Amino acid sequence: MEETKRKIDTGLMVGLFAIIISVATLFVYIYQTRLMQAQLHTSVWPHLEWATSNYKSFYLEVYK
């Protein structure tokens, strides 16, 4: 009985690797977009500044 060796088509292998890399890249871009949205939401939070001095008064300043 003769054993038949199965040859792997290099074109098919390259195509499968390209699809796998494309799907991985898609997930990275989705994750990056979510991070950018979170950073955008936190960048519009108001900032509180508190300054002290030797005077008998103080002030608070809130700005965007």
LUMVOZA-323491 format. One record per residue (C-alpha): residue in three letters; x, y, z; residue number from 1. Coordinates in Angstrom, 1 decimal, decimal comma, always signed. Last residue first. Layout:
! LUMVOZA-323491
(atom 'ALA'; (X; Y; Z); NUM)
...
//
This chain:
! LUMVOZA-323491
(atom 'LYS'; (-13,3; +72,8; +31,6); 64)
(atom 'TYR'; (-12,9; +75,1; +34,6); 63)
(atom 'VAL'; (-13,5; +75,2; +38,3); 62)
(atom 'GLU'; (-11,5; +77,7; +40,4); 61)
(atom 'LEU'; (-11,5; +77,7; +44,2); 60)
(atom 'TYR'; (-10,5; +80,7; +46,2); 59)
(atom 'PHE'; (-8,8; +81,5; +49,5); 58)
(atom 'SER'; (-8,8; +84,3; +51,9); 57)
(atom 'LYS'; (-6,7; +85,3; +54,9); 56)
(atom 'TYR'; (-3,7; +86,0; +52,8); 55)
(atom 'ASN'; (-0,5; +83,9; +53,1); 54)
(atom 'SER'; (-1,5; +81,9; +50,0); 53)
(atom 'THR'; (-3,4; +78,9; +49,0); 52)
(atom 'ALA'; (-4,6; +77,7; +45,6); 51)
(atom 'TRP'; (-7,1; +75,1; +44,8); 50)
(atom 'GLU'; (-7,9; +74,1; +41,2); 49)
(atom 'LEU'; (-10,7; +71,8; +40,2); 48)
(atom 'HIS'; (-10,9; +70,5; +36,7); 47)
(atom 'PRO'; (-14,2; +69,8; +35,0); 46)
(atom 'TRP'; (-14,5; +66,5; +33,1); 45)
(atom 'VAL'; (-14,2; +67,0; +29,3); 44)
(atom 'SER'; (-11,0; +64,9; +29,0); 43)
(atom 'THR'; (-12,6; +61,9; +30,7); 42)
(atom 'HIS'; (-15,1; +61,4; +27,9); 41)
(atom 'LEU'; (-12,5; +61,7; +25,2); 40)
(atom 'GLN'; (-10,2; +59,3; +27,0); 39)
(atom 'ALA'; (-13,0; +56,7; +27,2); 38)
(atom 'GLN'; (-13,7; +57,1; +23,5); 37)
(atom 'MET'; (-10,1; +56,7; +22,6); 36)
(atom 'LEU'; (-9,9; +53,5; +24,7); 35)
(atom 'ARG'; (-13,0; +52,1; +22,9); 34)
(atom 'THR'; (-11,5; +53,0; +19,5); 33)
(atom 'GLN'; (-8,2; +51,2; +20,5); 32)
(atom 'TYR'; (-10,1; +48,0; +21,4); 31)
(atom 'ILE'; (-12,0; +48,0; +18,1); 30)
(atom 'TYR'; (-8,7; +48,7; +16,2); 29)
(atom 'VAL'; (-7,0; +45,8; +18,0); 28)
(atom 'PHE'; (-10,0; +43,5; +17,3); 27)
(atom 'LEU'; (-9,8; +44,4; +13,6); 26)
(atom 'THR'; (-6,1; +43,8; +13,5); 25)
(atom 'ALA'; (-6,6; +40,3; +14,9); 24)
(atom 'VAL'; (-9,2; +39,6; +12,2); 23)
(atom 'SER'; (-6,8; +40,9; +9,5); 22)
(atom 'ILE'; (-3,9; +38,8; +10,8); 21)
(atom 'ILE'; (-6,0; +35,6; +10,7); 20)
(atom 'ILE'; (-7,2; +36,4; +7,2); 19)
(atom 'ALA'; (-3,7; +37,0; +6,0); 18)
(atom 'PHE'; (-2,5; +33,7; +7,6); 17)
(atom 'LEU'; (-5,3; +31,9; +5,8); 16)
(atom 'GLY'; (-4,4; +33,4; +2,4); 15)
(atom 'VAL'; (-0,7; +32,6; +2,9); 14)
(atom 'MET'; (-1,6; +29,0; +3,6); 13)
(atom 'LEU'; (-3,9; +28,7; +0,6); 12)
(atom 'GLY'; (-1,2; +30,1; -1,7); 11)
(atom 'THR'; (+1,3; +27,7; -0,2); 10)
(atom 'ASP'; (-0,8; +24,7; -1,0); 9)
(atom 'ILE'; (+0,0; +22,0; +1,5); 8)
(atom 'LYS'; (+0,9; +18,8; -0,1); 7)
(atom 'ARG'; (-0,6; +15,6; +1,2); 6)
(atom 'LYS'; (+1,6; +12,6; +1,0); 5)
(atom 'THR'; (+0,0; +9,5; -0,3); 4)
(atom 'GLU'; (+1,1; +6,3; +1,3); 3)
(atom 'GLU'; (+1,4; +3,4; -1,0); 2)
(atom 'MET'; (+0,0; +0,0; +0,0); 1)
//
